[in-house]
Amino acid sequence: MTKTVLTINGMMCGHCVAAVKKALFKLGVTNADIDLETKKAVIEAEDNITKESMINAIEDLGYECE
Ligand SMILES: [Cu+2]
């Protein structure tokens, strides 16, 4: 299990947070905590789910991810 912290820009409200979470869980992550205020996402996932795949999934929704 690996913990990944990402900064996500462009989220405006709870719906954005929910959309990002949905995309992450679709990838198969174990847990995703996203704070709209700090733009920080703390994601727990098995090692076979790469950080790149998380970033791609989030950017596919139209958000910027670091
Ligand atoms: Cu929104």
N, CA, C, O and the ligand as a Tripos MOL2 file, in Angstrom:
@<TRIPOS>MOLECULE
protein
  265   263    67     0     0
PROTEIN
NO_CHARGES

@<TRIPOS>ATOM
      1 N           0.8510   -1.2030    0.0000 N.3       1 MET1
      2 CA          0.0000    0.0000    0.0000 C.3       1 MET1
      3 C           0.8830    1.2480    0.0000 C.2       1 MET1
      4 O           1.7910    1.3770    0.8200 O.2       1 MET1
      5 N           0.6120    2.1400   -0.9040 N.am      2 THR2
      6 CA          1.3900    3.3730   -1.0020 C.3       2 THR2
      7 C           0.4730    4.5730   -0.8340 C.2       2 THR2
      8 O          -0.6530    4.5970   -1.3310 O.2       2 THR2
      9 N           0.9850    5.5700   -0.1190 N.am      3 LYS3
     10 CA          0.2260    6.8010    0.0390 C.3       3 LYS3
     11 C           0.7740    7.8380   -0.9410 C.2       3 LYS3
     12 O           1.9770    8.0990   -0.9740 O.2       3 LYS3
     13 N          -0.1100    8.4170   -1.7270 N.am      4 THR4
     14 CA          0.2840    9.4170   -2.7150 C.3       4 THR4
     15 C          -0.4220   10.7260   -2.3970 C.2       4 THR4
     16 O          -1.6230   10.7400   -2.1270 O.2       4 THR4
     17 N           0.3180   11.8170   -2.4280 N.am      5 VAL5
     18 CA         -0.2970   13.1290   -2.2040 C.3       5 VAL5
     19 C          -0.1840   13.9350   -3.4880 C.2       5 VAL5
     20 O           0.9080   14.1340   -4.0200 O.2       5 VAL5
     21 N          -1.3320   14.3970   -3.9770 N.am      6 LEU6
     22 CA         -1.3620   15.1830   -5.2030 C.3       6 LEU6
     23 C          -2.0110   16.5330   -4.9290 C.2       6 LEU6
     24 O          -2.8640   16.6530   -4.0490 O.2       6 LEU6
     25 N          -1.6100   17.5290   -5.6720 N.am      7 THR7
     26 CA         -2.2870   18.8220   -5.6340 C.3       7 THR7
     27 C          -3.1230   18.9430   -6.9000 C.2       7 THR7
     28 O          -2.6170   18.7980   -8.0130 O.2       7 THR7
     29 N          -4.4090   19.2100   -6.7100 N.am      8 ILE8
     30 CA         -5.3240   19.2620   -7.8510 C.3       8 ILE8
     31 C          -5.8750   20.6810   -7.9860 C.2       8 ILE8
     32 O          -6.5140   21.2010   -7.0720 O.2       8 ILE8
     33 N          -5.6190   21.2910   -9.1270 N.am      9 ASN9
     34 CA         -6.1200   22.6410   -9.3780 C.3       9 ASN9
     35 C          -7.3560   22.6040  -10.2550 C.2       9 ASN9
     36 O          -7.4630   21.7810  -11.1640 O.2       9 ASN9
     37 N          -8.2860   23.5020   -9.9780 N.am     10 GLY10
     38 CA         -9.4660   23.6310  -10.8170 C.3      10 GLY10
     39 C         -10.7420   23.1080  -10.1870 C.2      10 GLY10
     40 O         -11.8230   23.2560  -10.7580 O.2      10 GLY10
     41 N         -10.6300   22.4990   -9.0140 N.am     11 MET11
     42 CA        -11.8490   22.0140   -8.3430 C.3      11 MET11
     43 C         -12.5550   23.2040   -7.6940 C.2      11 MET11
     44 O         -11.9470   23.9680   -6.9440 O.2      11 MET11
     45 N         -13.8400   23.3480   -7.9910 N.am     12 MET12
     46 CA        -14.5680   24.5120   -7.5080 C.3      12 MET12
     47 C         -15.5680   24.1920   -6.3870 C.2      12 MET12
     48 O         -15.9200   25.0630   -5.5920 O.2      12 MET12
     49 N         -16.0110   22.9600   -6.3370 N.am     13 CYS13
     50 CA        -17.0630   22.6510   -5.3670 C.3      13 CYS13
     51 C         -17.0740   21.1560   -5.0460 C.2      13 CYS13
     52 O         -16.2360   20.3910   -5.5230 O.2      13 CYS13
     53 N         -18.0270   20.7760   -4.2420 N.am     14 GLY14
     54 CA        -18.1290   19.3920   -3.8230 C.3      14 GLY14
     55 C         -18.3600   18.4250   -4.9750 C.2      14 GLY14
     56 O         -17.9660   17.2600   -4.9060 O.2      14 GLY14
     57 N         -19.0030   18.9120   -6.0370 N.am     15 HIS15
     58 CA        -19.2240   18.0400   -7.1820 C.3      15 HIS15
     59 C         -17.9060   17.6780   -7.8590 C.2      15 HIS15
     60 O         -17.7120   16.5500   -8.3120 O.2      15 HIS15
     61 N         -17.0120   18.6520   -7.9180 N.am     16 CYS16
     62 CA        -15.6860   18.3980   -8.5050 C.3      16 CYS16
     63 C         -14.9560   17.3570   -7.6710 C.2      16 CYS16
     64 O         -14.3600   16.4230   -8.2060 O.2      16 CYS16
     65 N         -15.0060   17.5270   -6.3600 N.am     17 VAL17
     66 CA        -14.3500   16.5810   -5.4610 C.3      17 VAL17
     67 C         -14.9220   15.1860   -5.6830 C.2      17 VAL17
     68 O         -14.1840   14.2050   -5.7640 O.2      17 VAL17
     69 N         -16.2420   15.1130   -5.7790 N.am     18 ALA18
     70 CA        -16.8970   13.8230   -5.9780 C.3      18 ALA18
     71 C         -16.4970   13.2000   -7.3110 C.2      18 ALA18
     72 O         -16.3100   11.9870   -7.4070 O.2      18 ALA18
     73 N         -16.3670   14.0410   -8.3420 N.am     19 ALA19
     74 CA        -15.9980   13.5270   -9.6670 C.3      19 ALA19
     75 C         -14.5820   12.9720   -9.6450 C.2      19 ALA19
     76 O         -14.3080   11.9220  -10.2270 O.2      19 ALA19
     77 N         -13.6830   13.6830   -8.9690 N.am     20 VAL20
     78 CA        -12.2940   13.2200   -8.8760 C.3      20 VAL20
     79 C         -12.2240   11.9140   -8.0930 C.2      20 VAL20
     80 O         -11.5330   10.9730   -8.4830 O.2      20 VAL20
     81 N         -12.9570   11.8790   -6.9780 N.am     21 LYS21
     82 CA        -12.9760   10.6540   -6.1710 C.3      21 LYS21
     83 C         -13.4860    9.4720   -6.9820 C.2      21 LYS21
     84 O         -12.9260    8.3760   -6.9340 O.2      21 LYS21
     85 N         -14.5620    9.7160   -7.7290 N.am     22 LYS22
     86 CA        -15.1590    8.6520   -8.5290 C.3      22 LYS22
     87 C         -14.1390    8.0990   -9.5260 C.2      22 LYS22
     88 O         -14.0130    6.8870   -9.7020 O.2      22 LYS22
     89 N         -13.4120    9.0190  -10.1750 N.am     23 ALA23
     90 CA        -12.4090    8.5960  -11.1620 C.3      23 ALA23
     91 C         -11.2990    7.7940  -10.4880 C.2      23 ALA23
     92 O         -10.8100    6.8100  -11.0440 O.2      23 ALA23
     93 N         -10.9050    8.2210   -9.2840 N.am     24 LEU24
     94 CA         -9.8340    7.5170   -8.5750 C.3      24 LEU24
     95 C         -10.2860    6.1240   -8.1260 C.2      24 LEU24
     96 O          -9.5480    5.1460   -8.2500 O.2      24 LEU24
     97 N         -11.5060    6.0560   -7.6060 N.am     25 PHE25
     98 CA        -11.9980    4.7490   -7.1570 C.3      25 PHE25
     99 C         -12.2100    3.8110   -8.3390 C.2      25 PHE25
    100 O         -12.0680    2.5950   -8.2120 O.2      25 PHE25
    101 N         -12.5570    4.3970   -9.5070 N.am     26 LYS26
    102 CA        -12.7040    3.5930  -10.7180 C.3      26 LYS26
    103 C         -11.3710    2.9420  -11.0870 C.2      26 LYS26
    104 O         -11.3360    1.8370  -11.6290 O.2      26 LYS26
    105 N         -10.2690    3.6470  -10.7850 N.am     27 LEU27
    106 CA         -8.9360    3.0860  -11.0210 C.3      27 LEU27
    107 C          -8.6460    1.9250  -10.0730 C.2      27 LEU27
    108 O          -7.8370    1.0410  -10.3560 O.2      27 LEU27
    109 N          -9.3420    1.9650   -8.9380 N.am     28 GLY28
    110 CA         -9.1510    0.8950   -7.9700 C.3      28 GLY28
    111 C          -8.4080    1.2980   -6.7070 C.2      28 GLY28
    112 O          -7.9280    0.4410   -5.9650 O.2      28 GLY28
    113 N          -8.3100    2.6160   -6.4560 N.am     29 VAL29
    114 CA         -7.6020    3.0360   -5.2360 C.3      29 VAL29
    115 C          -8.3880    2.5860   -4.0030 C.2      29 VAL29
    116 O          -9.6010    2.3850   -4.0570 O.2      29 VAL29
    117 N          -7.6730    2.4370   -2.9020 N.am     30 THR30
    118 CA         -8.2760    1.9450   -1.6690 C.3      30 THR30
    119 C          -8.9950    3.0710   -0.9280 C.2      30 THR30
    120 O         -10.0850    2.8840   -0.3870 O.2      30 THR30
    121 N          -8.3560    4.2480   -0.9180 N.am     31 ASN31
    122 CA         -8.9670    5.3840   -0.2310 C.3      31 ASN31
    123 C          -8.4920    6.6840   -0.8600 C.2      31 ASN31
    124 O          -7.3570    6.7780   -1.3290 O.2      31 ASN31
    125 N          -9.3630    7.6840   -0.8680 N.am     32 ALA32
    126 CA         -8.9890    8.9990   -1.3890 C.3      32 ALA32
    127 C          -9.6310   10.0780   -0.5300 C.2      32 ALA32
    128 O         -10.8540   10.1950   -0.4540 O.2      32 ALA32
    129 N          -8.7770   10.8600    0.1110 N.am     33 ASP33
    130 CA         -9.2610   12.0000    0.8850 C.3      33 ASP33
    131 C          -8.8900   13.2680    0.1320 C.2      33 ASP33
    132 O          -7.7130   13.5230   -0.1240 O.2      33 ASP33
    133 N          -9.8870   14.0540   -0.2190 N.am     34 ILE34
    134 CA         -9.6200   15.2580   -0.9960 C.3      34 ILE34
    135 C         -10.1420   16.4710   -0.2430 C.2      34 ILE34
    136 O         -11.3050   16.5250    0.1590 O.2      34 ILE34
    137 N          -9.2540   17.4450   -0.0600 N.am     35 ASP35
    138 CA         -9.6190   18.6720    0.6410 C.3      35 ASP35
    139 C          -9.7290   19.8080   -0.3780 C.2      35 ASP35
    140 O          -8.7440   20.1930   -1.0070 O.2      35 ASP35
    141 N         -10.9250   20.3260   -0.5250 N.am     36 LEU36
    142 CA        -11.1920   21.3720   -1.5190 C.3      36 LEU36
    143 C         -10.4120   22.6450   -1.1960 C.2      36 LEU36
    144 O          -9.9280   23.3210   -2.1040 O.2      36 LEU36
    145 N         -10.2890   22.9730    0.0730 N.am     37 GLU37
    146 CA         -9.5990   24.2050    0.4990 C.3      37 GLU37
    147 C          -8.1130   24.1750    0.1470 C.2      37 GLU37
    148 O          -7.5820   25.1240   -0.4300 O.2      37 GLU37
    149 N          -7.4570   23.0860    0.4990 N.am     38 THR38
    150 CA         -6.0010   23.0000    0.2900 C.3      38 THR38
    151 C          -5.6580   22.4050   -1.0700 C.2      38 THR38
    152 O          -4.4980   22.4310   -1.4820 O.2      38 THR38
    153 N          -6.6700   21.8620   -1.7810 N.am     39 LYS39
    154 CA         -6.4950   21.2190   -3.0910 C.3      39 LYS39
    155 C          -5.6610   19.9510   -2.9980 C.2      39 LYS39
    156 O          -5.1780   19.4430   -4.0090 O.2      39 LYS39
    157 N          -5.4950   19.4500   -1.7980 N.am     40 LYS40
    158 CA         -4.6550   18.2720   -1.6100 C.3      40 LYS40
    159 C          -5.4920   16.9890   -1.6360 C.2      40 LYS40
    160 O          -6.5520   16.8960   -1.0180 O.2      40 LYS40
    161 N          -4.9810   16.0300   -2.3590 N.am     41 ALA41
    162 CA         -5.5960   14.7100   -2.3620 C.3      41 ALA41
    163 C          -4.6070   13.7210   -1.7490 C.2      41 ALA41
    164 O          -3.4670   13.6040   -2.1990 O.2      41 ALA41
    165 N          -5.0530   13.0260   -0.7380 N.am     42 VAL42
    166 CA         -4.2320   11.9750   -0.1240 C.3      42 VAL42
    167 C          -4.8560   10.6460   -0.5240 C.2      42 VAL42
    168 O          -5.9730   10.3140   -0.1270 O.2      42 VAL42
    169 N          -4.1080    9.9000   -1.3160 N.am     43 ILE43
    170 CA         -4.6450    8.6840   -1.9280 C.3      43 ILE43
    171 C          -3.8630    7.4710   -1.4370 C.2      43 ILE43
    172 O          -2.6320    7.4490   -1.4590 O.2      43 ILE43
    173 N          -4.5970    6.4840   -1.0030 N.am     44 GLU44
    174 CA         -3.9680    5.2200   -0.6310 C.3      44 GLU44
    175 C          -4.3290    4.1910   -1.6880 C.2      44 GLU44
    176 O          -5.4970    4.0220   -2.0410 O.2      44 GLU44
    177 N          -3.3070    3.5040   -2.1880 N.am     45 ALA45
    178 CA         -3.5610    2.5280   -3.2380 C.3      45 ALA45
    179 C          -2.5070    1.4380   -3.2250 C.2      45 ALA45
    180 O          -1.3970    1.6220   -2.7250 O.2      45 ALA45
    181 N          -2.8810    0.3010   -3.7870 N.am     46 GLU46
    182 CA         -1.8990   -0.7680   -3.9710 C.3      46 GLU46
    183 C          -0.8420   -0.2870   -4.9530 C.2      46 GLU46
    184 O          -1.0800    0.6150   -5.7570 O.2      46 GLU46
    185 N           0.3370   -0.9090   -4.8730 N.am     47 ASP47
    186 CA          1.4830   -0.4390   -5.6550 C.3      47 ASP47
    187 C           1.2920   -0.5550   -7.1720 C.2      47 ASP47
    188 O           1.9850    0.1100   -7.9430 O.2      47 ASP47
    189 N           0.3450   -1.4040   -7.5930 N.am     48 ASN48
    190 CA          0.1730   -1.5640   -9.0400 C.3      48 ASN48
    191 C          -0.5940   -0.4040   -9.6840 C.2      48 ASN48
    192 O          -0.6980   -0.3230  -10.9080 O.2      48 ASN48
    193 N          -1.1270    0.4870   -8.8500 N.am     49 ILE49
    194 CA         -1.7980    1.6710   -9.4040 C.3      49 ILE49
    195 C          -0.7980    2.8270   -9.3400 C.2      49 ILE49
    196 O          -0.4640    3.3190   -8.2620 O.2      49 ILE49
    197 N          -0.3340    3.2460  -10.5050 N.am     50 THR50
    198 CA          0.7470    4.2310  -10.5370 C.3      50 THR50
    199 C           0.2260    5.6490  -10.3250 C.2      50 THR50
    200 O          -0.9360    5.9670  -10.5780 O.2      50 THR50
    201 N           1.1460    6.4820   -9.8490 N.am     51 LYS51
    202 CA          0.8320    7.8980   -9.6900 C.3      51 LYS51
    203 C           0.4410    8.5090  -11.0350 C.2      51 LYS51
    204 O          -0.4640    9.3400  -11.1120 O.2      51 LYS51
    205 N           1.1380    8.0840  -12.0950 N.am     52 GLU52
    206 CA          0.8420    8.5980  -13.4310 C.3      52 GLU52
    207 C          -0.5900    8.2910  -13.8450 C.2      52 GLU52
    208 O          -1.2620    9.1320  -14.4410 O.2      52 GLU52
    209 N          -1.0590    7.0840  -13.5300 N.am     53 SER53
    210 CA         -2.4220    6.7190  -13.9150 C.3      53 SER53
    211 C          -3.4410    7.5540  -13.1450 C.2      53 SER53
    212 O          -4.5060    7.8860  -13.6650 O.2      53 SER53
    213 N          -3.1000    7.8930  -11.8880 N.am     54 MET54
    214 CA         -3.9980    8.7610  -11.1050 C.3      54 MET54
    215 C          -4.0540   10.1510  -11.7190 C.2      54 MET54
    216 O          -5.1280   10.7310  -11.8770 O.2      54 MET54
    217 N          -2.8840   10.6760  -12.0640 N.am     55 ILE55
    218 CA         -2.8170   12.0170  -12.6530 C.3      55 ILE55
    219 C          -3.5660   12.0380  -13.9860 C.2      55 ILE55
    220 O          -4.3080   12.9780  -14.2690 O.2      55 ILE55
    221 N          -3.3710   11.0030  -14.7990 N.am     56 ASN56
    222 CA         -4.0630   10.9370  -16.0820 C.3      56 ASN56
    223 C          -5.5740   10.9290  -15.9040 C.2      56 ASN56
    224 O          -6.2980   11.6110  -16.6290 O.2      56 ASN56
    225 N          -6.0480   10.1480  -14.9260 N.am     57 ALA57
    226 CA         -7.4890   10.0400  -14.6990 C.3      57 ALA57
    227 C          -8.0630   11.3860  -14.2750 C.2      57 ALA57
    228 O          -9.1650   11.7540  -14.6810 O.2      57 ALA57
    229 N          -7.3110   12.1180  -13.4570 N.am     58 ILE58
    230 CA         -7.7840   13.4230  -12.9720 C.3      58 ILE58
    231 C          -7.7310   14.4580  -14.0950 C.2      58 ILE58
    232 O          -8.6430   15.2700  -14.2480 O.2      58 ILE58
    233 N          -6.6570   14.4170  -14.8720 N.am     59 GLU59
    234 CA         -6.5220   15.3880  -15.9610 C.3      59 GLU59
    235 C          -7.5360   15.1280  -17.0710 C.2      59 GLU59
    236 O          -7.9470   16.0500  -17.7760 O.2      59 GLU59
    237 N          -7.9370   13.8650  -17.2210 N.am     60 ASP60
    238 CA         -8.9750   13.5330  -18.1990 C.3      60 ASP60
    239 C         -10.2900   14.2330  -17.8680 C.2      60 ASP60
    240 O         -11.1080   14.4860  -18.7520 O.2      60 ASP60
    241 N         -10.4840   14.5440  -16.5830 N.am     61 LEU61
    242 CA        -11.7080   15.2350  -16.1610 C.3      61 LEU61
    243 C         -11.6100   16.7390  -16.3850 C.2      61 LEU61
    244 O         -12.6010   17.4600  -16.2720 O.2      61 LEU61
    245 N         -10.4080   17.2040  -16.7030 N.am     62 GLY62
    246 CA        -10.2220   18.6260  -16.9770 C.3      62 GLY62
    247 C          -9.5850   19.4100  -15.8430 C.2      62 GLY62
    248 O          -9.5250   20.6390  -15.8850 O.2      62 GLY62
    249 N          -9.1060   18.6890  -14.8190 N.am     63 TYR63
    250 CA         -8.4160   19.3730  -13.7250 C.3      63 TYR63
    251 C          -6.9230   19.2570  -13.9240 C.2      63 TYR63
    252 O          -6.4330   18.3520  -14.5990 O.2      63 TYR63
    253 N          -6.2070   20.1980  -13.3180 N.am     64 GLU64
    254 CA         -4.7510   20.1440  -13.3990 C.3      64 GLU64
    255 C          -4.2160   19.4840  -12.1470 C.2      64 GLU64
    256 O          -4.6850   19.7290  -11.0360 O.2      64 GLU64
    257 N          -3.2420   18.6590  -12.3540 N.am     65 CYS65
    258 CA         -2.7520   17.8510  -11.2530 C.3      65 CYS65
    259 C          -1.2360   17.9010  -11.1680 C.2      65 CYS65
    260 O          -0.5420   17.7460  -12.1730 O.2      65 CYS65
    261 N          -0.7250   18.1200   -9.9580 N.am     66 GLU66
    262 CA          0.7270   18.1400   -9.7390 C.3      66 GLU66
    263 C           1.0990   17.0310   -8.7720 C.2      66 GLU66
    264 O           2.2750   16.8650   -8.4460 O.2      66 GLU66
    265 CU        -17.4900   21.6910   -8.9100 Cu       67 CU67
@<TRIPOS>BOND
     1     1     2 1
     2     2     3 1
     3     3     4 2
     4     3     5 am
     5     5     6 1
     6     6     7 1
     7     7     8 2
     8     7     9 am
     9     9    10 1
    10    10    11 1
    11    11    12 2
    12    11    13 am
    13    13    14 1
    14    14    15 1
    15    15    16 2
    16    15    17 am
    17    17    18 1
    18    18    19 1
    19    19    20 2
    20    19    21 am
    21    21    22 1
    22    22    23 1
    23    23    24 2
    24    23    25 am
    25    25    26 1
    26    26    27 1
    27    27    28 2
    28    27    29 am
    29    29    30 1
    30    30    31 1
    31    31    32 2
    32    31    33 am
    33    33    34 1
    34    34    35 1
    35    35    36 2
    36    35    37 am
    37    37    38 1
    38    38    39 1
    39    39    40 2
    40    39    41 am
    41    41    42 1
    42    42    43 1
    43    43    44 2
    44    43    45 am
    45    45    46 1
    46    46    47 1
    47    47    48 2
    48    47    49 am
    49    49    50 1
    50    50    51 1
    51    51    52 2
    52    51    53 am
    53    53    54 1
    54    54    55 1
    55    55    56 2
    56    55    57 am
    57    57    58 1
    58    58    59 1
    59    59    60 2
    60    59    61 am
    61    61    62 1
    62    62    63 1
    63    63    64 2
    64    63    65 am
    65    65    66 1
    66    66    67 1
    67    67    68 2
    68    67    69 am
    69    69    70 1
    70    70    71 1
    71    71    72 2
    72    71    73 am
    73    73    74 1
    74    74    75 1
    75    75    76 2
    76    75    77 am
    77    77    78 1
    78    78    79 1
    79    79    80 2
    80    79    81 am
    81    81    82 1
    82    82    83 1
    83    83    84 2
    84    83    85 am
    85    85    86 1
    86    86    87 1
    87    87    88 2
    88    87    89 am
    89    89    90 1
    90    90    91 1
    91    91    92 2
    92    91    93 am
    93    93    94 1
    94    94    95 1
    95    95    96 2
    96    95    97 am
    97    97    98 1
    98    98    99 1
    99    99   100 2
   100    99   101 am
   101   101   102 1
   102   102   103 1
   103   103   104 2
   104   103   105 am
   105   105   106 1
   106   106   107 1
   107   107   108 2
   108   107   109 am
   109   109   110 1
   110   110   111 1
   111   111   112 2
   112   111   113 am
   113   113   114 1
   114   114   115 1
   115   115   116 2
   116   115   117 am
   117   117   118 1
   118   118   119 1
   119   119   120 2
   120   119   121 am
   121   121   122 1
   122   122   123 1
   123   123   124 2
   124   123   125 am
   125   125   126 1
   126   126   127 1
   127   127   128 2
   128   127   129 am
   129   129   130 1
   130   130   131 1
   131   131   132 2
   132   131   133 am
   133   133   134 1
   134   134   135 1
   135   135   136 2
   136   135   137 am
   137   137   138 1
   138   138   139 1
   139   139   140 2
   140   139   141 am
   141   141   142 1
   142   142   143 1
   143   143   144 2
   144   143   145 am
   145   145   146 1
   146   146   147 1
   147   147   148 2
   148   147   149 am
   149   149   150 1
   150   150   151 1
   151   151   152 2
   152   151   153 am
   153   153   154 1
   154   154   155 1
   155   155   156 2
   156   155   157 am
   157   157   158 1
   158   158   159 1
   159   159   160 2
   160   159   161 am
   161   161   162 1
   162   162   163 1
   163   163   164 2
   164   163   165 am
   165   165   166 1
   166   166   167 1
   167   167   168 2
   168   167   169 am
   169   169   170 1
   170   170   171 1
   171   171   172 2
   172   171   173 am
   173   173   174 1
   174   174   175 1
   175   175   176 2
   176   175   177 am
   177   177   178 1
   178   178   179 1
   179   179   180 2
   180   179   181 am
   181   181   182 1
   182   182   183 1
   183   183   184 2
   184   183   185 am
   185   185   186 1
   186   186   187 1
   187   187   188 2
   188   187   189 am
   189   189   190 1
   190   190   191 1
   191   191   192 2
   192   191   193 am
   193   193   194 1
   194   194   195 1
   195   195   196 2
   196   195   197 am
   197   197   198 1
   198   198   199 1
   199   199   200 2
   200   199   201 am
   201   201   202 1
   202   202   203 1
   203   203   204 2
   204   203   205 am
   205   205   206 1
   206   206   207 1
   207   207   208 2
   208   207   209 am
   209   209   210 1
   210   210   211 1
   211   211   212 2
   212   211   213 am
   213   213   214 1
   214   214   215 1
   215   215   216 2
   216   215   217 am
   217   217   218 1
   218   218   219 1
   219   219   220 2
   220   219   221 am
   221   221   222 1
   222   222   223 1
   223   223   224 2
   224   223   225 am
   225   225   226 1
   226   226   227 1
   227   227   228 2
   228   227   229 am
   229   229   230 1
   230   230   231 1
   231   231   232 2
   232   231   233 am
   233   233   234 1
   234   234   235 1
   235   235   236 2
   236   235   237 am
   237   237   238 1
   238   238   239 1
   239   239   240 2
   240   239   241 am
   241   241   242 1
   242   242   243 1
   243   243   244 2
   244   243   245 am
   245   245   246 1
   246   246   247 1
   247   247   248 2
   248   247   249 am
   249   249   250 1
   250   250   251 1
   251   251   252 2
   252   251   253 am
   253   253   254 1
   254   254   255 1
   255   255   256 2
   256   255   257 am
   257   257   258 1
   258   258   259 1
   259   259   260 2
   260   259   261 am
   261   261   262 1
   262   262   263 1
   263   263   264 2
@<TRIPOS>SUBSTRUCTURE
     1 MET1         2 RESIDUE 1 A MET
     2 THR2         6 RESIDUE 1 A THR
     3 LYS3        10 RESIDUE 1 A LYS
     4 THR4        14 RESIDUE 1 A THR
     5 VAL5        18 RESIDUE 1 A VAL
     6 LEU6        22 RESIDUE 1 A LEU
     7 THR7        26 RESIDUE 1 A THR
     8 ILE8        30 RESIDUE 1 A ILE
     9 ASN9        34 RESIDUE 1 A ASN
    10 GLY10       38 RESIDUE 1 A GLY
    11 MET11       42 RESIDUE 1 A MET
    12 MET12       46 RESIDUE 1 A MET
    13 CYS13       50 RESIDUE 1 A CYS
    14 GLY14       54 RESIDUE 1 A GLY
    15 HIS15       58 RESIDUE 1 A HIS
    16 CYS16       62 RESIDUE 1 A CYS
    17 VAL17       66 RESIDUE 1 A VAL
    18 ALA18       70 RESIDUE 1 A ALA
    19 ALA19       74 RESIDUE 1 A ALA
    20 VAL20       78 RESIDUE 1 A VAL
    21 LYS21       82 RESIDUE 1 A LYS
    22 LYS22       86 RESIDUE 1 A LYS
    23 ALA23       90 RESIDUE 1 A ALA
    24 LEU24       94 RESIDUE 1 A LEU
    25 PHE25       98 RESIDUE 1 A PHE
    26 LYS26      102 RESIDUE 1 A LYS
    27 LEU27      106 RESIDUE 1 A LEU
    28 GLY28      110 RESIDUE 1 A GLY
    29 VAL29      114 RESIDUE 1 A VAL
    30 THR30      118 RESIDUE 1 A THR
    31 ASN31      122 RESIDUE 1 A ASN
    32 ALA32      126 RESIDUE 1 A ALA
    33 ASP33      130 RESIDUE 1 A ASP
    34 ILE34      134 RESIDUE 1 A ILE
    35 ASP35      138 RESIDUE 1 A ASP
    36 LEU36      142 RESIDUE 1 A LEU
    37 GLU37      146 RESIDUE 1 A GLU
    38 THR38      150 RESIDUE 1 A THR
    39 LYS39      154 RESIDUE 1 A LYS
    40 LYS40      158 RESIDUE 1 A LYS
    41 ALA41      162 RESIDUE 1 A ALA
    42 VAL42      166 RESIDUE 1 A VAL
    43 ILE43      170 RESIDUE 1 A ILE
    44 GLU44      174 RESIDUE 1 A GLU
    45 ALA45      178 RESIDUE 1 A ALA
    46 GLU46      182 RESIDUE 1 A GLU
    47 ASP47      186 RESIDUE 1 A ASP
    48 ASN48      190 RESIDUE 1 A ASN
    49 ILE49      194 RESIDUE 1 A ILE
    50 THR50      198 RESIDUE 1 A THR
    51 LYS51      202 RESIDUE 1 A LYS
    52 GLU52      206 RESIDUE 1 A GLU
    53 SER53      210 RESIDUE 1 A SER
    54 MET54      214 RESIDUE 1 A MET
    55 ILE55      218 RESIDUE 1 A ILE
    56 ASN56      222 RESIDUE 1 A ASN
    57 ALA57      226 RESIDUE 1 A ALA
    58 ILE58      230 RESIDUE 1 A ILE
    59 GLU59      234 RESIDUE 1 A GLU
    60 ASP60      238 RESIDUE 1 A ASP
    61 LEU61      242 RESIDUE 1 A LEU
    62 GLY62      246 RESIDUE 1 A GLY
    63 TYR63      250 RESIDUE 1 A TYR
    64 GLU64      254 RESIDUE 1 A GLU
    65 CYS65      258 RESIDUE 1 A CYS
    66 GLU66      262 RESIDUE 1 A GLU
    67 CU67       265 GROUP 0 **** ****
